[in-house]
């Protein structure tokens, strides 16, 4: 599978898992991805993750693990944001 197709497949899977957030997946020259979750209306970034290796698409189990980890990170960022208020 080509890298561009992998990034598109990942973005669709992540947007489905994290609705109502939107997601951008950008492929870097070194083959890693940058993943950004943001509020579509305000543009506020909820999470930005860089240098994600592409091997998480090797299996549905690896993708599920990535989604679980990202979910934890988004929740932690939101808790931190709320506690700073």
Backbone as numpy.savetxt, mean C-alpha at the origin, in Angstrom:
# Nx Ny Nz CAx CAy CAz Cx Cy Cz
5.24 -12.09 -15.52 4.40 -10.92 -15.52 5.29 -9.68 -15.52
4.94 -8.72 -16.33 5.72 -7.49 -16.40 5.54 -6.67 -15.13
6.55 -5.86 -14.81 6.54 -5.07 -13.58 5.37 -4.11 -13.53
5.06 -3.46 -14.64 3.94 -2.52 -14.68 2.62 -3.20 -14.37
2.45 -4.41 -14.91 1.24 -5.18 -14.62 1.18 -5.58 -13.16
2.33 -5.90 -12.58 2.38 -6.26 -11.16 1.95 -5.10 -10.29
2.43 -3.90 -10.60 2.07 -2.72 -9.82 0.57 -2.44 -9.95
0.02 -2.61 -11.13 -1.42 -2.39 -11.33 -2.23 -3.43 -10.58
-1.81 -4.68 -10.64 -2.50 -5.76 -9.91 -2.46 -5.48 -8.40
-1.30 -5.06 -7.91 -1.16 -4.76 -6.50 -2.07 -3.60 -6.10
-2.07 -2.53 -6.89 -2.89 -1.36 -6.57 -4.36 -1.75 -6.47
-4.84 -2.55 -7.41 -6.24 -2.97 -7.38 -6.54 -3.80 -6.13
-5.63 -4.70 -5.77 -5.83 -5.54 -4.57 -5.83 -4.68 -3.32
-4.91 -3.72 -3.24 -4.82 -2.87 -2.05 -6.01 -1.92 -1.94
-6.43 -1.33 -3.05 -7.59 -0.45 -2.99 -8.83 -1.22 -2.56
-8.96 -2.45 -3.02 -10.09 -3.28 -2.62 -10.05 -3.57 -1.12
-8.85 -3.83 -0.60 -8.70 -4.18 0.81 -8.84 -2.97 1.75
-8.53 -1.78 1.26 -8.47 -0.61 2.14 -9.48 0.49 1.79
-10.56 0.13 1.12 -11.59 1.13 0.83 -12.01 1.82 2.10
-12.25 3.08 2.17 -12.40 4.04 1.08 -11.10 4.75 0.69
-9.96 4.31 1.21 -8.70 4.95 0.83 -8.35 4.64 -0.62
-7.65 5.57 -1.24 -7.09 5.32 -2.57 -5.63 4.93 -2.40
-5.07 4.36 -3.44 -3.71 3.83 -3.36 -2.97 4.13 -4.66
-1.71 4.55 -4.53 -0.81 4.69 -5.67 0.35 3.74 -5.45
0.72 2.99 -6.49 1.89 2.13 -6.45 2.83 2.58 -7.56
4.04 2.98 -7.18 5.02 3.48 -8.13 6.22 2.55 -8.16
6.58 2.10 -9.35 7.71 1.21 -9.52 8.99 2.03 -9.67
9.99 1.72 -8.85 11.29 2.41 -8.90 12.22 1.71 -9.88
13.29 2.39 -10.24 14.27 1.82 -11.17 14.90 0.53 -10.65
15.00 0.40 -9.33 15.62 -0.80 -8.75 14.63 -1.96 -8.59
13.39 -1.77 -9.06 12.40 -2.84 -9.02 11.56 -2.87 -7.77
11.80 -1.96 -6.84 10.97 -1.90 -5.64 9.79 -0.96 -5.88
8.83 -1.04 -5.00 7.63 -0.22 -5.12 7.52 0.78 -3.98
6.92 1.91 -4.28 6.49 2.86 -3.27 4.97 2.78 -3.26
4.40 2.59 -2.08 2.94 2.48 -1.94 2.46 3.63 -1.08
1.47 4.36 -1.59 0.90 5.50 -0.86 -0.60 5.30 -0.73
-1.09 5.37 0.51 -2.53 5.35 0.79 -2.95 6.76 1.15
-4.05 7.21 0.57 -4.50 8.58 0.82 -6.01 8.69 0.73
-6.54 9.74 1.39 -7.96 10.05 1.32 -8.23 10.66 -0.06
-9.14 10.10 -0.84 -9.35 10.61 -2.20 -9.90 12.03 -2.25
-10.71 12.43 -1.29 -11.30 13.77 -1.32 -10.31 14.85 -0.87
-9.63 14.59 0.23 -8.75 15.62 0.79 -7.32 15.50 0.29
-6.92 14.31 -0.15 -5.54 14.08 -0.56 -4.61 13.79 0.60
-5.16 13.78 1.84 -4.33 13.50 3.02 -3.72 12.10 2.93
-2.41 12.02 3.11 -1.71 10.74 3.04 -1.81 10.05 4.40
-2.33 8.83 4.39 -2.45 8.03 5.61 -1.21 7.19 5.84
-0.58 6.74 4.76 0.61 5.90 4.90 1.41 5.96 3.60
2.73 6.08 3.74 3.64 6.03 2.60 4.73 5.02 2.93
4.83 3.98 2.10 5.79 2.91 2.33 6.71 2.85 1.10
8.02 2.87 1.34 8.97 2.84 0.23 9.77 1.55 0.24
10.40 1.27 -0.89 11.32 0.13 -1.06 10.67 -1.21 -0.74
9.43 -1.40 -1.19 8.73 -2.67 -1.00 9.17 -3.61 -2.13
9.67 -4.78 -1.76 10.10 -5.76 -2.76 8.89 -6.34 -3.47
9.07 -6.68 -4.72 7.97 -7.20 -5.53 7.64 -8.66 -5.32
8.39 -9.37 -4.50 8.15 -10.80 -4.35 6.88 -11.13 -3.57
6.22 -10.11 -3.00 4.97 -10.36 -2.28 3.85 -10.79 -3.22
4.04 -10.60 -4.53 3.03 -11.03 -5.48 3.23 -12.48 -5.93
4.22 -13.14 -5.35 4.52 -14.52 -5.74 3.39 -15.48 -5.37
2.63 -15.13 -4.35 1.52 -16.01 -3.94 0.44 -15.18 -3.27
-0.75 -15.75 -3.21 -1.84 -15.05 -2.54 -1.57 -14.96 -1.04
-0.85 -15.93 -0.50 -0.49 -15.89 0.92 0.44 -14.71 1.21
1.42 -14.48 0.34 2.34 -13.36 0.52 1.60 -12.03 0.40
0.67 -11.93 -0.53 -0.13 -10.72 -0.68 -1.00 -10.49 0.56
-1.58 -11.54 1.09 -2.39 -11.43 2.31 -1.54 -10.94 3.48
-0.31 -11.43 3.58 0.60 -11.00 4.64 0.92 -9.52 4.49
1.18 -9.08 3.26 1.44 -7.66 3.01 0.25 -6.81 3.42
-0.95 -7.22 3.04 -2.16 -6.47 3.39 -2.32 -6.40 4.91
-2.06 -7.49 5.59 -2.16 -7.51 7.06 -1.16 -6.53 7.68
0.07 -6.53 7.20 1.10 -5.63 7.72 0.75 -4.17 7.45
0.27 -3.88 6.24 -0.11 -2.51 5.91 -1.30 -2.04 6.74
-2.23 -2.94 6.99 -3.39 -2.61 7.83 -2.94 -2.22 9.23
-2.00 -2.97 9.78 -1.44 -2.66 11.09 -0.77 -1.29 11.09
0.00 -0.99 10.05 0.70 0.29 9.95 -0.27 1.46 9.84
-1.31 1.31 9.04 -2.30 2.38 8.90 -3.00 2.62 10.23
-3.38 1.55 10.92 -4.02 1.70 12.23 -3.10 2.39 13.22
-1.82 2.02 13.21 -0.85 2.64 14.13 -0.68 4.12 13.82
-0.63 4.47 12.55 -0.50 5.88 12.16 -1.71 6.69 12.60
-2.88 6.10 12.46 -4.11 6.80 12.86 -4.15 6.99 14.37
-3.75 5.96 15.13 -3.72 6.08 16.58 -2.74 7.18 17.00
-1.59 7.21 16.37 -0.58 8.23 16.67 -1.10 9.62 16.36
-1.78 9.76 15.23 -2.35 11.04 14.84 -3.38 11.51 15.86
-4.25 10.59 16.29 -5.29 10.96 17.24 -4.72 11.29 18.62
-3.66 10.62 19.02 -3.08 10.90 20.33 -2.31 12.21 20.34
-1.90 12.70 19.17 -1.19 13.99 19.09 -2.13 15.18 19.12
-3.40 14.93 19.03 -4.39 16.02 18.97 -4.62 16.62 20.32
